[in-house]
Every structure is written in structure tokens, then in C-alpha cells.
């Protein structure tokens, strides 16, 4: 049975590489990527109201084709209702933590292309705790949400090596064929 790759959500702990993975998927599939942090934050780390974010999110998931990178658990159920395929970057805490530190060092005081205007890369204790506790506190809820959307094909990648292998194969044979081969 063919895989429906029309609406792809990429989720995982901060530091797992969702943005890089999504951008590579976009290049392979020749599709634009939506970075939720860029769309749902307002300039200078201003948080819109839940209602404003909900309206923005609904507009982002309305099209028939998309690749969306980001968690935003407050809007995940709606995204999963529309998604056809989810890539869950389910990496160890140490991997995500190390990557977060590396990203912070690399981007200190800089504007990342996947963030809203004026949202300079930062690191605070709440964010560090969120990453440190992700597998224990957030992952079980995430897995429950995924299980409650059985219509969605979930591709769980357990390491950067596994993700890179899939992306390399997809760049050679196409994403659908790569997923068929990858599953075997």
C-alpha cells in the first residue's frame, strides 16, 4: 500500500534536530517547510494568546500538502488529526542535551532562520529542564497522543544515525521508496 506523504509532521525533543531533518525532507521532496517556532512566536519572544495561536495553527494545517517542524503540544492534536505521516525523532536525552548546548554555543546572540524575528537564541533553566525531563514527562503524553491517531503513519527514528540513513536513502530513491525499504 502506498504511503501518504502529503502532510508530514516532524516532532521530538528540542535538540533532536527537527529543523535540520525537516529542511532535508523539504529538499528531497521539493516542498516548503513550516517551522512552528517561526510562525507561532511573535517578535522578541512575545507569545500570542492561545486563541491567536490556534487560528494561526489552523491556517498552517489547512492546506492539502505540508511539512511542519515543531512540537507545540498545545496544538499537536489538531496537527495529528490532519497529518498523514509523522517523523518522531525519539533520541536519548544525552543526544538532545548535547545538541542543544552545541546549538546555543553556535547561535549565541544570533537570529536563527527557524525562529520569529527578534527571537535571539537563548537558554534558560525552564528550557534546560524541559529537555532534561522530556523522555520522562513529555514523551509518555506524546506517545498517547500518537496512539490516539491511528490513521497517521508514525516513523520513529531512535538516533541521528538512523535519521541520516533514512534521509540519504530518500535522496537516492525518493521518500516513499525509502520508507518502504527502511521498514524492512
ABEGO torsion letter per residue (X at the ends): XBBBAABBBBBEBBGAGAAAAAAAAAAAAGBBBBBAAAAABBBGGBBBBAAAAAAAAAAAAABABBBBBEBGAAAAAAAAAABABBBBBBBBAAAAAAAAAAAAAAABGBBBAABBBGBBBBBBAAAAAAAAAAAAAAAAAAAAAAAABAABBBBBBABAAAAAAAAAAAAAAEAAAAAAAAAX
